[in-house]
Amino acid sequence: MGVAIAAAQARGFEPRFVDYPLFDVPGSFAAAVAAAKQAGKNGRAVYAYGESARGTLAALLAEKGYVRAAAVQSPVSNIPIFLGLIAQGGGSSVPFYEQLLKLDPLTEKQLSPDKQPRSKRPIYAETPTDDLLSPNTNLWAQKDPNVQAHPVPGVHLDGIQEDARLIPMMNFLHRQDERSRSAGRR
């Protein structure tokens, strides 16, 4: 995350790392919401960035209006499909992973970005072309005009710590911040 922090700071942001409980998807989202609310006290503009599971949390924060915009890389945009993929590869069943991650079918739907109504805020989603999760993210972007999918070569989290991959994502958030400032919503 060091390169991401530097890229955010270079654009005038004050990045904060959100600590969230592992193996507790609903608890992780609650922690992300609490952090966004805390950071946004006194009307401060808040933006979210994340990769993989953190990308899912960042996307949900934007979708539900807790942040002004989000930039995500390889998010888990459809939790039921993700659970099926890890069950196939991990030799355990979907119910095992649901129990491990404190999920049930209703919560999976509530916390899957691609299952939400139209996003309240803009989302930039980097989708590696060889990532098994990217097809769901691309479909999500097709149905939600507030989600922009940006295909890049590679696999899940491949090369994300490179400046070249972070620059467009951080520039997107910076443009959103400039728009917010010019609209007087800072």
N, C-alpha and C positions, 0 to 999 in steps of 0.2 A: 504493500500500500504506500510505500515511501514515494514512489514516482507519482502516484495519483495525488498524494498530498502536495507535493511540489507543484504539480500542474494546476491544482486548484488555487494554491497560494499565489501563483504567478498571475492569476486572473482576479485577484483581490478577494478571494473567498477565505474564510476562516474555518478550515475543515475540522471536523470532530469525528472520532471513531465511536460508533455505537456498539457497546458491549451488549450482547443478547444471550439468552440461555440456549445452550446447545441441546439438540434433540427435543425441542419444544417449539414447533412452528407457531402455534397461536401465541405462546409467551414471547417469542421473538418479535412477532408483529406488534404486540402490546408494548414491548420495550422500544421499538422503533417509533411508534406513535408518541410515546412519552418523551423520547429524546427530541422529536420534531417540535412538539408543543413547547418544551422547555427552551429550545433554541429560538423559537419564534416569539417568545415573550416580548412585550413592548413593540410589537409590530415588525420585528426584524424579518427580513426575507430569508426563507430557508429553502435549500435545494438538496436533492439526494443523488448520490452516486453509489453504485454497487455492482459487484460481479457475482454471478451464479446465484446462490441463495440470498446473498445481500442485495443482488440486483432485483430479485423478486420483491424483497422488502421495500427497496427504493421505488420500484414501479407501483406497488400498492399504495405507498404514501402519496404519490402523485395522483393516482387514480381516484383516491378518496379525498383529495384536496388538502392533505396535511402539509404538503410542500408545494412550492410554485412550479417546479419542474423536476424531472429525473433523467439521468443518463445511466443506462444499464448495459452490462455486457453478459451475454449467455444466461439470461434469467431463466428460472424455472417457471415458465409462463402457464403451464398446465400441470398441476400437482398429480392428478390421477395418472396421466401418461408417464410422468417422471417415476412415480411409484412402480408402475408396471415395468419400466426399463430397469430400475435397480433390482427389482425382484427377479427379473430374467437373468441379470448378470451376477447377482449376489447369492443365488441359490436359496433364498428365503421367499416367503409369500408376501403378497401385498398387505394382508392383515398384520403380519409381523412388523412391517415398516410403518403402517398406520399407528400401531401401538407404540412403537419406538419413538415416533415423531409427534405423538399426542394428536393424531388426526382422526377424523371420521369423514364419511362422504360429504356431509353438509359443510364442514369446516374446510375441506379440500376445495370445494366450489367457492366458498367465501374468500379464500386466500390464493386462488389461482388468478393471476392478472387477466388471462384471456377469457375468463368466465364473468368478468365484471361488466356492468353497463359502460357506456362511453366514459373515458377518462375525464376527470375534471381538469387535469393539467397536462401539459405537453410531456411526452416521453420520447427520448432518443434511445433506441435499442440496437446495439451492435450484435449482429447474428453471424457467427462464424459458419462458413459454408459446409463444413464437415462436422458440425456439432449436432448430435441427435436431438437436442432441445430446440434448435433454431427453426425447424419447420413450424412448430407451434407458435413461436414468437412471430414469424412471418405471417401466419394466418391471423393472428391477433391484430397485427398492424393493418392488414387488409380490411378488417371489419371496424377498426377504431381509428377515425381520422386524426386523433390526437397522439397516436403512436406512430413514430417513424422508424421503420426497420432499415438498417444499414448493413447489408452483407459484406463480410470481409473474409479473406482466405483464412483457413485454419480450423482448428478444433476447439473444444470447450476450454476457455481461458488461455488459449495459445497466444502468447505475445502481448498480453494485456499490460504488462509492466513496461512496454516500450512507449516512448513519448509519441511516436507516430500513431499509435492506436488511441492514446488518451487525448491527444490534441483536439480531434473533432468533437469528442464527448464533452470536454471541458469548455470548448468554444460554444457549443450548443447551450450549456448552462449559463455561460457568460452573456450570450445574446438574450436569453430569457430574462436575466437580471437587468440588462440594459433596457429592455422593453418595459419591465416592471417599474424601473426608476423613471422612465420618460412618461409613463402613465400615472406617476405620482403614488404608486402603491408600495413604496419601499418601507 
